[in-house]
């Protein structure tokens, strides 16, 4: 898929427009700021350490190259010229090449506005276009808002990894969710 390709636009409740698109090279710093803001807030994501610009500059071109070869699906949501969410589907290999693993992050202040829902729906459509039949994801059991979004777009809970994460002295289960693509 082409970098910077717009896949959709929709308004959010305050009248602002969200642009869903594939990332482009100029998004490097915004993506780094997005993930680091989630680390700062101690969001319920797997990453607990900030990324450096060097780490992001090494990772990002590889992701764009994979996007251009249809080896993954990668979307960002932009509001007023700033990235507020990022999502991807990593496509597995071998006898699992029909399976994609979904990941998504939405910046604080932009959750609960339908951005995550629209991104997951758009990702699912793109995955179907690439021939994927199964999507999976992992989510903290305590992240009820995210679980609700995933269920709303057709994911079901298919497993749990007890005590998968240890945060601030507390164990948190990880929920495995799956969606079959028609």
Order of alpha helices (4+ residues) and beta strands (2+ residues): beta-beta-alpha-alpha-beta-beta-beta-alpha-beta-alpha-beta-beta
